[in-house]
């Protein structure tokens, strides 16, 4: 994630699209950090699920936006998207089994 955003930061001040891409990146980073607190801190699979769905959508939007600016930066976020997709399934199942 850091390498990816570093590559975009390097071009963001030269291109308006770079700033738009960062507007997507930083909220998904906030959602990413908040998920653990909601799921584990609050002991709430539902709160985690309500967080992880928009988080995943923001990650996909960020990858799409980064792709137009720097393919390497976009590809560096693909493992994050895969992990969050898997975590989403786990989060959903934990919520479903405990509901």
VENQUISUL-V907764 format. One record per residue. RES is the residue in one small letter. OMEGA is omega in degrees with one decimal (none if undefined). NEAR is the number of other ideal C-beta (glycine too) atoms within 8 Angstrom. D_LAST is the distance of its C-alpha to the last C-alpha in Angstrom with 1 decimal. Layout:
<<RES/OMEGA/NEAR/D_LAST> <RES/OMEGA/NEAR/D_LAST>>
This chain:
<<x/-177.5/8/33.4> <x/179.7/5/36.4> <x/-179.7/8/39.0> <x/-178.4/13/37.6> <x/176.5/11/37.7> <x/179.0/8/41.0> <x/179.4/12/42.5> <x/177.5/16/41.4> <x/-179.6/9/42.6> <x/-179.5/6/46.0> <x/-173.2/11/46.4> <x/-177.9/11/44.4> <x/177.4/5/47.4> <x/-174.9/5/49.5> <x/179.1/8/47.2> <x/179.3/5/45.1> <x/178.0/9/42.6> <x/178.0/14/42.0> <x/177.8/10/41.0> <x/179.1/9/38.6> <x/179.2/14/37.0> <x/176.2/12/36.6> <x/175.0/8/35.0> <x/-174.7/12/32.2> <x/-171.9/12/32.2> <x/173.1/8/31.8> <x/178.6/9/28.8> <x/175.8/12/26.9> <x/176.4/9/28.1> <x/176.3/8/26.8> <x/-179.4/13/23.3> <x/-179.9/9/23.6> <x/-177.0/8/24.6> <x/-175.5/9/22.0> <x/-177.9/13/19.0> <x/-179.9/8/19.5> <x/179.5/9/19.8> <x/-174.9/13/16.6> <x/-175.5/14/14.4> <x/-177.7/7/16.4> <x/178.7/7/18.2> <x/-175.0/8/15.5> <x/-174.1/5/12.9> <x/174.4/8/10.7> <x/178.5/10/9.4> <x/178.0/7/9.1> <x/176.4/10/12.7> <x/179.7/13/13.7> <x/178.3/12/12.7> <x/176.9/8/14.6> <x/-168.7/13/17.4> <x/179.4/14/17.7> <x/177.2/9/18.1> <x/176.2/8/21.2> <x/-179.5/13/22.3> <x/179.0/12/22.6> <x/176.6/8/24.5> <x/177.7/12/26.8> <x/178.6/13/27.5> <x/178.1/9/28.5> <x/178.4/9/30.6> <x/177.7/13/32.2> <x/179.9/12/33.1> <x/-179.2/9/34.7> <x/178.9/12/36.7> <x/-177.5/15/37.7> <x/-179.1/8/38.9> <x/-178.3/6/41.5> <x/-175.6/13/42.8> <x/-176.3/9/42.6> <x/179.3/6/41.2> <x/178.7/8/41.0> <x/179.2/14/38.8> <x/-178.3/14/36.5> <x/178.1/7/36.4> <x/179.2/11/35.5> <x/-179.2/14/32.2> <x/176.5/9/31.2> <x/176.1/7/29.8> <x/178.8/9/27.7> <x/179.4/12/26.3> <x/179.7/8/25.7> <x/-178.0/8/23.9> <x/175.2/13/21.7> <x/178.2/9/20.9> <x/178.5/8/19.9> <x/177.6/10/17.9> <x/178.0/12/16.1> <x/177.8/8/15.2> <x/180.0/8/14.1> <x/179.8/13/12.1> <x/-178.8/9/10.4> <x/177.5/8/9.7> <x/177.4/9/8.5> <x/-178.1/12/5.9> <x/-177.7/7/5.2> <x/-179.7/6/5.7> <x/-178.7/6/3.8> <x/none/4/0.0>>
